Amino acid sequence: MSTTNPPTSVPSATPVAGREAVATNAGELPAAAQSLSRGDLGTALLHAMYPDDPAHTQALSQLARAAMPLVDGPSAGIFFGAPALTFVLHTAGWTGPTMAHLDQALATHTTARLAAAHQRIDTEQTAHFGEYDLMHGLAGIGALLLVRSTDPETTRALLTYLVRLTEPLRATADEPDPGWQVWHHHSDLERPWPHANAGLAHGITGPLAVLSLAVQRGVRVPGDLAAIDRILDWLDTQRRSGDGWARWSGDHQPGPLAPSWCYGTPGIARAQQLAAIAIGDQQRKNQVETLLADSLTSCLTDPAPTSDLVGDGICHGPAGVLQTVRRVAADADDPSVFNQHIEHWTARVRAAGEPRRAGLLEGTPGLRLVLDHPPHPQTPAWDACLGLA
């Protein structure tokens, strides 16, 4: 990705584009200006939800210009750098030369990352989160390509990779490991161990959500349904008695787990609900909706799981629970079973107060997006970057 064309003035229906180089080294730039998760692009996404308000439009344009030059390379993803700005401006409804240049940059970026990922698989090397996950990897890029819907060729190439990711890495192994298995440490810093992750932010449910949303939208590639089935079969092996799914293989933490978006039952349940809709599995859809409702009911009487939530934001906090449950309820056979839970988590988020930090995932912009912009068919899906829509 060599150049993009950022805005040089307050955008109109067809923004004016300028030309500045895209940097390849994130260390050369103020990271906060290009971060959707923890920095100024989180604020920009909030402004993007007011496309008809001149003050918000001007603030968005200023933040977009301040993000230049854009980061490329492995550190860029839907939450950072050029893809993050593309998502923000798409949500704001931008069109014209700026978006055309960003789309071209996105295609070049994605093609390079796909080549590296396929080479890794060809040489039977173990994956890492940054290759495929929602936060930093190709699942997040896939979510962006789906909402942009401007590059079917690159989108299908990415989906084809996600299908391959679900296949066993070493076909000759007696008990093949999941293709998304990574080497990572959780508790023992001196002894990292291989594990397959189930969380929506970093695990295989990010790719599951993207594959499922693609099928729902009619963007199909060979093997997509088989890949969805492989992930669902593996998730079935990770079921815990009564309270959802283990966060990763080998996770034996006793007791209820925090109901977070990033690693908890709500995020994993939403991805499975999307998959069940995609493949027409009504039984699984009913099961995951019931399990989520039951686990949330348990949270009303047992403070242990919710006490493990961190902060007040989307990633590890109650705002993420609220937004995820809203999305599940919107597609549930009986949305009313989630009414009390939505009321409870809305009250909890409002009572928490706004954090004094920037960014979508743990900052004030994310909290305001959750409280002021709940899911609605007539508004942009700002939470598509979370793998929820």
TARARA-V934580 format. One record per residue. N is the residue number from 1. PSI is psi in radians with two decimals (NA if undefined). OMEGA is omega in whole degrees, -180 to 180 (none if undefined). Layout:
N & PSI & OMEGA
N & PSI & OMEGA
This chain:
1 & 2.02 & -170
2 & -0.73 & -179
3 & 2.69 & 168
4 & 2.96 & -179
5 & 1.63 & -178
6 & 2.85 & 179
7 & 2.52 & 176
8 & -0.02 & 177
9 & 3.00 & 177
10 & 2.23 & -173
11 & 2.51 & 169
12 & -2.80 & 179
13 & -0.59 & 175
14 & 1.65 & -172
15 & 2.63 & 173
16 & 2.45 & -179
17 & 2.49 & 171
18 & -2.79 & -179
19 & 2.08 & 175
20 & 2.65 & -177
21 & 2.68 & 174
22 & 2.19 & 179
23 & 2.73 & 178
24 & -0.09 & -177
25 & 1.91 & -177
26 & -0.45 & -178
27 & -0.30 & -179
28 & -0.17 & -170
29 & 2.73 & 172
30 & 1.88 & -172
31 & -0.58 & -175
32 & -0.55 & -177
33 & -0.38 & -176
34 & 0.15 & -176
35 & 2.15 & 172
36 & -0.63 & -175
37 & -0.72 & -173
38 & 0.05 & -173
39 & -2.62 & -168
40 & -0.43 & 178
41 & -0.34 & 171
42 & -0.76 & 176
43 & -0.69 & 179
44 & -0.66 & 179
45 & -0.64 & 176
46 & -0.78 & 176
47 & -0.56 & -178
48 & -0.35 & -179
49 & 0.04 & 178
50 & 1.09 & -173
51 & -0.33 & -178
52 & 0.08 & -179
53 & 1.99 & -176
54 & -0.65 & -179
55 & -0.78 & 178
56 & -0.67 & 180
57 & -0.74 & 179
58 & -0.73 & 179
59 & -0.71 & 178
60 & -0.80 & 180
61 & -0.72 & 180
62 & -0.73 & 179
63 & -0.62 & 178
64 & -0.76 & 179
65 & -0.66 & -178
66 & -0.36 & -179
67 & -0.21 & -176
68 & 2.63 & -7
69 & 2.66 & -172
70 & 2.55 & 180
71 & 2.43 & 173
72 & -3.13 & 176
73 & -3.02 & -173
74 & -0.41 & -178
75 & -0.26 & -179
76 & 2.51 & 179
77 & -2.99 & -176
78 & -0.30 & 178
79 & 0.06 & -178
80 & 2.44 & 173
81 & -2.67 & -174
82 & -0.77 & 178
83 & -0.64 & 180
84 & -0.77 & 178
85 & -0.67 & 178
86 & -0.77 & 180
87 & -0.75 & -179
88 & -0.83 & -178
89 & -0.58 & 174
90 & -0.79 & -179
91 & -0.57 & 179
92 & -0.13 & 179
93 & 0.36 & -180
94 & 2.56 & 176
95 & -3.13 & 172
96 & -2.81 & -172
97 & -0.68 & -179
98 & -0.87 & -178
99 & -0.59 & 177
100 & -0.75 & 179
101 & -0.70 & 178
102 & -0.67 & 178
103 & -0.72 & 179
104 & -0.73 & 177
105 & -0.69 & 179
106 & -0.71 & 180
107 & -0.75 & 179
108 & -0.76 & 178
109 & -0.83 & -177
110 & -0.75 & -179
111 & -0.73 & 179
112 & -0.74 & -180
113 & -0.62 & 177
114 & -0.70 & 179
115 & -0.76 & 179
116 & -0.69 & -180
117 & -0.77 & 179
118 & -0.64 & 177
119 & -0.70 & 177
120 & -0.76 & 179
121 & -0.72 & -180
122 & -0.61 & -178
123 & 0.14 & 176
124 & 0.66 & 175
125 & 2.58 & -180
126 & 2.53 & -179
127 & 2.98 & 170
128 & 2.75 & -175
129 & -0.74 & -175
130 & -0.31 & 177
131 & -0.79 & -167
132 & -0.19 & -169
133 & 3.05 & -178
134 & -0.66 & -174
135 & -0.78 & -173
136 & -0.28 & -166
137 & -2.76 & -172
138 & -0.37 & 174
139 & -0.73 & 177
140 & -0.71 & 176
141 & -0.67 & 178
142 & -0.72 & 177
143 & -0.69 & 178
144 & -0.80 & 180
145 & -0.64 & 179
146 & -0.75 & -179
147 & -0.55 & 177
148 & -0.78 & 177
149 & 0.69 & -179
150 & -0.15 & -174
151 & 1.35 & -177
152 & -0.57 & -178
153 & -0.86 & 179
154 & -0.65 & 179
155 & -0.80 & 180
156 & -0.59 & 176
157 & -0.70 & 178
158 & -0.74 & 178
159 & -0.66 & 177
160 & -0.69 & 175
161 & -0.76 & 180
162 & -0.62 & 175
163 & -0.81 & -179
164 & -0.60 & 179
165 & -0.57 & -176
166 & -0.19 & -179
167 & 2.61 & 178
168 & 2.43 & -177
169 & -0.69 & -179
170 & 1.79 & -173
171 & -0.35 & -177
172 & -0.12 & -178
173 & 2.53 & 180
174 & -0.76 & 176
175 & 1.47 & -173
176 & 2.44 & 177
177 & 2.67 & 176
178 & 2.50 & -178
179 & -0.33 & -180
180 & 0.15 & 178
181 & 2.48 & 180
182 & 2.81 & 169
183 & 2.16 & -173
184 & 2.67 & 175
185 & 2.56 & 177
186 & -0.82 & -177
187 & -0.54 & -178
188 & 1.79 & -175
189 & -0.38 & -178
190 & -0.23 & -175
191 & 1.34 & 175
192 & 2.60 & -177
193 & 2.69 & -179
194 & 2.43 & 176
195 & 2.76 & 174
196 & 2.23 & -171
197 & 2.48 & -178
198 & -0.20 & -173
199 & 2.67 & -178
200 & -0.60 & -176
201 & -0.74 & -174
202 & -0.21 & -173
203 & -2.88 & -172
204 & -0.24 & 178
205 & -0.29 & 170
206 & -0.98 & 173
207 & -0.62 & 178
208 & -0.79 & 180
209 & -0.74 & -178
210 & -0.82 & 178
211 & -0.73 & -177
212 & -0.74 & 177
213 & -0.64 & 178
214 & -0.80 & 179
215 & -0.76 & 179
216 & -0.55 & -178
217 & 0.10 & 177
218 & 0.28 & 177
219 & 1.73 & -169
220 & 2.57 & 172
221 & 2.71 & 179
222 & 2.34 & 176
223 & 0.05 & -176
224 & -0.73 & -180
225 & -0.65 & 177
226 & -0.68 & 178
227 & -0.75 & 177
228 & -0.76 & 179
229 & -0.71 & 180
230 & -0.74 & 179
231 & -0.77 & -180
232 & -0.70 & 178
233 & -0.73 & 179
234 & -0.72 & 178
235 & -0.59 & 177
236 & -0.55 & 178
237 & -0.24 & -178
238 & 0.12 & 179
239 & 2.33 & 173
240 & 2.67 & -177
241 & 1.90 & 170
242 & -0.29 & -174
243 & 0.67 & 171
244 & -2.41 & -172
245 & 2.60 & 172
246 & 2.58 & -178
247 & -0.47 & 177
248 & 2.79 & 179
249 & 2.35 & -177
250 & 0.05 & 178
251 & 1.88 & -176
252 & 0.43 & 179
253 & 2.20 & -179
254 & 2.79 & 175
255 & 3.01 & -180
256 & 2.56 & -179
257 & 2.73 & 179
258 & 2.32 & -176
259 & 0.96 & -174
260 & 2.81 & 174
261 & -0.76 & -167
262 & -0.72 & -176
263 & -0.24 & -168
264 & -3.09 & -178
265 & -0.71 & -179
266 & -0.85 & -179
267 & -0.76 & -180
268 & -0.68 & 179
269 & -0.72 & 180
270 & -0.77 & 179
271 & -0.70 & 179
272 & -0.61 & 176
273 & -0.77 & 177
274 & -0.71 & 179
275 & -0.75 & -180
276 & -0.68 & 177
277 & -0.73 & -177
278 & -0.71 & -176
279 & -0.01 & 178
280 & 0.59 & -179
281 & 1.53 & -177
282 & -0.60 & -180
283 & -0.82 & 179
284 & -0.72 & 179
285 & -0.82 & 178
286 & -0.71 & -177
287 & -0.82 & -176
288 & -0.58 & 177
289 & -0.73 & 178
290 & -0.74 & -179
291 & -0.74 & 180
292 & -0.78 & 179
293 & -0.74 & -180
294 & -0.71 & -179
295 & -0.62 & 177
296 & -0.61 & 176
297 & -0.70 & 177
298 & -0.63 & 179
299 & -0.44 & 180
300 & -0.45 & -177
301 & -0.38 & -179
302 & 1.94 & -176
303 & -0.17 & -174
304 & -0.87 & -179
305 & -0.78 & -177
306 & -0.42 & 177
307 & -0.33 & 179
308 & -0.10 & 174
309 & 2.53 & -175
310 & 2.15 & 178
311 & -2.85 & -176
312 & 0.07 & -170
313 & -2.75 & -174
314 & -0.78 & -169
315 & -1.06 & -176
316 & 0.07 & -171
317 & -3.03 & -174
318 & -0.45 & 179
319 & -0.66 & 177
320 & -0.65 & 176
321 & -0.83 & -178
322 & -0.86 & -177
323 & -0.68 & -180
324 & -0.76 & 180
325 & -0.65 & 175
326 & -0.77 & -179
327 & -0.72 & 177
328 & -0.78 & -179
329 & -0.66 & -178
330 & -0.50 & -179
331 & 0.06 & -177
332 & 2.65 & 176
333 & -0.61 & 178
334 & 1.49 & -178
335 & -0.42 & -175
336 & -0.41 & -179
337 & -0.26 & 180
338 & -0.01 & -176
339 & -0.84 & -178
340 & -0.56 & -180
341 & -0.70 & 177
342 & -0.72 & 178
343 & -0.76 & -179
344 & -0.84 & -176
345 & -0.51 & 174
346 & -0.80 & 179
347 & -0.68 & -179
348 & -0.73 & 180
349 & -0.74 & 180
350 & -0.65 & -178
351 & -0.37 & -174
352 & -0.47 & -175
353 & 2.82 & -175
354 & 2.32 & 177
355 & 2.58 & -180
356 & 1.10 & 177
357 & 2.88 & -178
358 & 3.03 & 172
359 & 2.78 & -179
360 & -0.74 & -166
361 & -0.59 & -178
362 & 0.14 & -173
363 & -3.10 & 180
364 & -0.73 & -180
365 & -0.73 & 179
366 & -0.72 & 179
367 & -0.73 & 180
368 & -0.65 & 177
369 & -0.74 & -180
370 & -0.79 & -175
371 & -0.66 & -172
372 & -0.24 & -176
373 & 1.15 & 177
374 & 2.83 & -179
375 & 2.35 & 178
376 & 2.40 & -177
377 & -0.42 & -175
378 & 0.05 & -180
379 & 2.68 & 180
380 & 2.56 & 180
381 & 1.41 & -180
382 & -0.38 & -178
383 & 0.18 & 175
384 & -0.52 & 178
385 & -0.27 & 178
386 & 0.03 & -179
387 & 0.33 & -174
388 & -0.33 & -173
389 & NA & none
